[in-house]
Amino acid sequence: MFRHLGSHGSVPATDPERAPHADDRDAPDPGRWKALAVCMLAGVMIFVDVSIVNVALPSFRTGLGASPADLSWIVAGYTLTFGLALVPAGRLGDGRGRKRMLVVGLVLFALASLAAGLAQSPLWLVVARLVQGLAGGLVNPQLLGLIQQMFSGRERGTAFGIFGAVNASSTAVGPLLGGLIIELGGPSAGWRWVFLVNLPLAAVALVLAPRLLPADPGRAQRSRTSLDPVGAVLLGLAVFGVLLPVVLAERDPASAPWWTAAAGLAVAVGFVVWERRYARGGREPLLDERVLRSPGYVLGTGLGTLYMAGSTAIFFVLTVYLQQGLGYSALLAGLATMPYAVGSAVAAAWGGRIVVRVGRPLVVAGTLVMAAGIAATLVVVRVRTDPSTGLLTALPLLVAGVGSGLVITPNQALTLQDVPVDQGGTAGGMQQTSQRIGSSIGIALVATVFFAVLSASGQQYGTALAAGLLVVLACVLAAFALGLADVLRRRRGRPDVTPAALGTGLASGTGSDAGPGDDHGQHHAAAHGHPHPH
């Protein structure tokens, strides 16, 4: 799209002084599993903070005097800045060192958490959340890039499985942990510990990261690619314009500034024009064409975006239904969603291992299992809406969680499997940005339907939840249809993974998705002279 390859689809030879020895390139990092543990500790913090504040919203109102508009920004601010930072942060890590950027992100996240916990006004808390989201967006692409860098073959699928399990369990456990903290700390001051709990985790991660993470390349070996600051600013403005009304619409769709979405799309066109011009000047654009032509990258990113549009909204509507409709406490509402978290975490770890053998059909099967769980949950809430509903939905939510675990982690592994190692952070950041936009749009759409039906039905929460779950189901089935079409196309006539086929990968979204055990991605990375570190 932006950067044209040679006539045979090859890439320029690397500088012989910078090219690693073949043995160095093939040898795995002996400390990779310990380093992965540090990455997962960092992941726990940023993923928990995505959802932990949802159950603390009433406490922000009583303990800090936050208005409804303040509450929207406390939640939406984190999402906005997180999404803005992902791609530029991935580029920084790829070009200037992932370990360095991870440590910077952790320090910034800890300071923002401290500021949030000490907030004396709603504005103070909103600003702290904006910085916290920025720090989380700085950390996340480094985790994906480090997994790409440290692991190869079957081990990479296992590592992504662990990453997915931590992601799923942390996000799902957030409301439960937040409810428990507020129960212990009280409604007026307990909310402060929702943020301060990050400090000991950040301290441990900052002690271990310099010791256990692979060293960044020296100045001579560091990537010489430009950071493309103009492209980063244009992309950031485009993402901000699209996300702003979407995330604010979660609370009040009518007052959301939808005009910024149109402006964001216009800036996105300008971004594409700039990137083409930048590439014609012989420089690497923000998202390298090698990434876009990696087999399965575009299709996997699209499938993940559709899926996240549905799956992320589940926690929103369930929390509102359980707390406002059934009178559950924050702690009980968190417990009611735990089956989903358990199923998702277990299936994600297992899916990461078997995706090597099964490939894309595993993702398709996961969407079907997820759809079955959501449909069963929908039937339960239509038949019965009383305090026992939380118990009756436990099994359907467990099934839905298993399906989710079989989609998110395997799809991420398949999407990134052939991405060049030196582009791992940027590619992961772009994938996460797309999914973040999808999840925000999904939550806004589901929330709009939920509250519209709630008002029209005379405050019938069960009816409103069923309507919201229908939207979730539609998004999941759309992801299923996209994945199934890809699987059927391959079975009719699977294309060879050749340079010519790679050249059409952007347009067709096809290529080899046999699993992370394929050696293609490793040979491709080796061609660019990027070793696994020691």
CORSUL-V209589 format. One record per pair of residues at least 6 apart in sequence whose ideal C-beta (glycine too) atoms are under 6 Angstrom apart, sorted by the first residue. I is the first residue (numbers start at 0). J is the second residue. D is the distance in Angstrom with one decimal. If there is no record, write none. Layout:
I;J;D, I;J;D
This chain:
0;288;5.5, 0;291;5.1, 0;505;5.7, 1;274;4.6, 1;275;5.8, 1;278;4.3, 1;284;4.3, 1;288;5.2, 2;278;4.5, 2;287;5.7, 2;288;4.1, 7;498;5.8, 8;498;2.5, 8;501;5.9, 8;502;5.9, 13;528;3.6, 17;220;5.8, 18;528;4.6, 19;530;4.0, 23;530;5.0, 24;525;5.3, 24;530;4.6, 27;531;6.0, 28;149;4.9, 28;213;5.6, 28;531;5.4, 28;532;5.8, 31;149;4.2, 33;211;4.8, 34;211;5.0, 34;212;5.0, 35;158;5.8, 37;207;4.8, 37;208;5.4, 37;211;5.2, 38;142;4.7, 38;145;5.7, 39;165;4.7, 40;204;4.8, 41;138;5.5, 41;204;5.1, 42;142;5.6, 42;165;5.1, 43;169;4.9, 44;197;5.2, 44;200;5.2, 45;135;3.9, 45;138;5.5, 46;166;5.3, 46;169;3.7, 46;170;5.0, 47;169;4.7, 47;173;4.7, 49;170;5.5, 50;170;5.2, 50;173;3.3, 50;174;5.6, 51;173;3.8, 51;176;5.9, 51;177;4.2, 51;193;5.6, 53;174;5.7, 53;318;5.7, 54;174;4.8, 54;177;4.4, 54;178;4.9, 54;329;3.8, 55;177;5.3, 55;190;4.6, 55;193;5.1, 56;70;5.3, 58;181;5.7, 58;186;5.0, 58;190;3.9, 59;65;4.3, 59;190;5.9, 61;186;5.6, 62;187;4.2, 62;190;5.6, 63;121;5.8, 65;121;4.4, 69;121;3.9, 71;247;5.8, 71;250;4.3, 72;125;4.6, 73;124;6.0, 73;125;5.9, 73;128;5.5, 75;246;3.8, 75;247;5.7, 76;125;5.6, 76;128;4.5, 76;129;4.5, 77;128;4.9, 77;131;6.0, 77;132;3.8, 78;246;5.1, 79;242;5.6, 80;129;5.0, 80;132;3.6, 80;133;4.2, 81;132;4.0, 81;135;5.0, 81;136;4.3, 82;238;5.5, 82;242;5.5, 82;432;5.7, 82;435;4.2, 83;235;5.0, 83;238;5.6, 83;239;5.8, 84;133;5.1, 84;136;2.8, 84;137;5.4, 85;136;5.0, 85;140;5.8, 85;428;3.9, 85;431;5.0, 85;432;4.6, 86;234;5.8, 86;428;4.3, 86;429;5.3, 86;432;5.6, 87;231;4.2, 88;136;5.7, 88;137;4.4, 88;140;5.0, 89;140;3.4, 89;424;3.6, 89;425;4.1, 89;427;6.0, 89;428;3.0, 90;226;5.9, 90;425;4.9, 91;100;5.3, 92;100;4.3, 92;140;5.9, 92;141;4.7, 92;144;5.3, 92;424;4.0, 93;421;5.9, 93;424;4.5, 93;425;5.3, 94;222;4.4, 94;224;5.4, 96;215;3.0, 97;141;4.5, 97;144;4.9, 97;145;5.4, 98;212;4.5, 98;215;4.9, 99;215;5.4, 100;141;5.3, 101;138;6.0, 101;141;4.1, 102;208;5.5, 104;134;5.1, 104;137;3.6, 104;138;3.8, 105;201;5.6, 105;204;5.5, 105;205;5.5, 107;134;3.9, 108;134;3.7, 109;201;3.7, 111;127;5.3, 111;130;4.1, 111;131;3.9, 111;134;5.7, 112;194;4.8, 112;197;4.0, 114;127;4.1, 115;124;5.8, 115;127;3.8, 115;194;4.0, 116;191;4.6, 116;194;4.1, 116;195;3.9, 118;124;3.9, 140;424;4.3, 140;427;5.1, 140;428;3.9, 143;427;3.1, 144;423;4.1, 144;424;3.2, 146;158;4.9, 147;420;5.5, 147;423;3.3, 148;420;5.6, 150;158;4.5, 151;521;5.1, 152;516;5.2, 153;355;5.0, 153;516;4.7, 155;515;4.5, 156;351;5.0, 156;354;5.1, 156;355;5.0, 156;412;5.0, 156;515;4.1, 157;351;5.4, 157;352;5.4, 159;351;5.0, 159;408;5.6, 159;411;5.7, 159;412;4.2, 160;347;5.8, 160;348;4.7, 160;351;1.7, 160;352;5.8, 160;408;5.3, 163;347;3.6, 163;407;5.4, 163;408;2.8, 164;344;4.4, 164;347;4.2, 164;348;4.3, 167;343;3.8, 167;344;5.1, 167;347;5.3, 168;340;5.4, 168;344;3.9, 171;339;5.9, 171;340;2.9, 172;340;5.8, 174;333;4.1, 175;333;3.0, 177;193;5.3, 178;329;3.4, 178;330;3.7, 178;333;4.4, 179;330;5.8, 180;189;5.6, 180;192;4.9, 180;193;5.5, 181;189;3.9, 181;329;5.7, 182;330;5.3, 184;192;5.0, 213;532;3.6, 224;283;4.3, 225;282;5.2, 227;285;4.7, 230;273;5.8, 230;274;5.7, 230;285;4.1, 233;266;5.9, 233;269;5.8, 233;270;4.1, 233;273;5.8, 234;270;5.3, 236;266;4.8, 237;263;4.8, 237;266;4.3, 237;267;4.0, 237;270;5.7, 240;259;4.5, 240;262;4.8, 240;263;2.3, 241;260;5.3, 241;263;4.1, 242;439;5.7, 243;259;5.0, 244;255;4.1, 244;256;5.1, 244;257;4.7, 244;259;5.6, 244;260;5.3, 245;439;4.5, 245;440;5.3, 245;443;4.9, 246;439;5.2, 247;255;4.4, 248;255;4.1, 248;443;4.1, 249;442;5.3, 249;443;5.3, 249;446;5.0, 252;447;4.9, 274;284;4.1, 277;284;4.9, 278;284;5.0, 286;429;5.7, 287;422;5.4, 289;419;5.3, 290;418;5.6, 290;422;5.0, 290;426;4.6, 291;505;4.9, 292;501;4.8, 292;504;4.5, 292;505;5.8, 293;417;4.3, 293;418;4.8, 294;417;5.1, 294;496;5.8, 294;504;5.8, 294;510;2.1, 294;511;4.9, 295;413;5.4, 295;414;6.0, 295;510;5.2, 295;512;4.4, 296;414;5.6, 297;505;5.9, 297;508;4.7, 298;485;5.7, 298;508;3.3, 299;410;5.5, 299;413;5.4, 299;414;3.0, 300;414;5.9, 300;430;5.0, 300;433;5.2, 302;478;5.2, 302;481;5.0, 302;482;5.4, 303;410;5.2, 303;434;5.1, 304;433;4.8, 304;434;5.3, 304;437;3.6, 305;474;5.9, 305;477;4.9, 305;478;4.1, 306;406;5.6, 306;478;3.9, 307;434;4.5, 307;437;4.7, 307;438;4.4, 308;437;4.2, 308;440;5.7, 308;441;3.2, 308;474;4.4, 309;441;5.6, 309;471;4.3, 309;474;2.9, 309;475;4.5, 310;403;5.5, 311;438;3.7, 311;441;5.8, 312;441;4.8, 312;442;4.7, 312;445;3.9, 312;471;5.6, 313;471;6.0, 315;442;5.3, 316;445;5.8, 316;449;5.3, 316;464;5.7, 316;467;4.2, 317;336;5.8, 318;332;5.6, 320;460;5.3, 320;464;4.5, 321;327;4.2, 321;332;4.2, 321;335;5.6, 322;332;5.1, 324;460;2.9, 325;386;5.6, 335;389;3.8, 338;393;4.6, 338;396;4.5, 338;397;4.0, 339;396;4.3, 339;399;5.9, 339;400;3.9, 342;397;4.5, 342;400;2.8, 342;401;4.1, 343;400;4.0, 343;403;4.6, 343;404;4.3, 346;401;4.4, 346;404;2.7, 346;405;5.1, 347;404;3.8, 347;408;4.2, 350;404;5.8, 350;405;4.6, 350;408;5.1, 350;409;4.6, 351;408;4.9, 354;361;5.5, 354;409;4.0, 354;412;5.4, 354;514;5.3, 355;514;4.0, 355;515;5.9, 355;516;3.9, 358;512;5.2, 358;513;5.0, 358;514;5.0, 359;486;5.5, 359;512;4.6, 360;486;5.6, 361;409;5.0, 362;406;5.5, 362;409;5.2, 362;410;4.8, 362;482;5.3, 363;482;4.2, 363;483;5.3, 363;486;5.8, 365;402;4.9, 365;405;3.0, 365;406;3.8, 366;406;5.7, 366;475;5.6, 366;478;5.2, 366;479;3.8, 368;401;5.8, 368;402;3.2, 369;399;5.4, 369;402;3.0, 369;403;5.4, 369;475;5.3, 370;475;5.0, 370;476;5.8, 372;395;5.1, 372;398;3.6, 372;399;2.8, 372;402;5.8, 373;399;5.4, 373;468;5.8, 373;471;5.7, 373;472;5.0, 375;395;3.7, 376;392;5.2, 376;395;4.1, 377;465;5.3, 377;468;4.5, 379;391;5.1, 379;392;5.2, 380;461;4.9, 380;464;5.1, 380;465;5.5, 381;465;5.1, 384;461;3.3, 412;515;4.9, 413;512;4.8, 416;515;4.5, 416;520;5.0, 417;519;5.7, 417;520;4.1, 418;426;4.4, 419;523;5.8, 419;524;5.1, 419;527;5.2, 420;524;4.0, 420;529;4.2, 421;527;5.6, 421;529;4.5, 441;474;5.8, 444;470;5.8, 445;467;4.6, 445;470;4.9, 448;466;5.2, 448;467;5.6, 448;470;5.3, 449;463;4.9, 449;467;4.0, 452;462;6.0, 452;463;4.4, 452;466;4.2, 453;463;3.8, 456;462;4.6, 494;500;4.9, 494;509;5.7, 496;510;5.8, 496;511;4.4, 496;519;5.9, 504;510;5.2
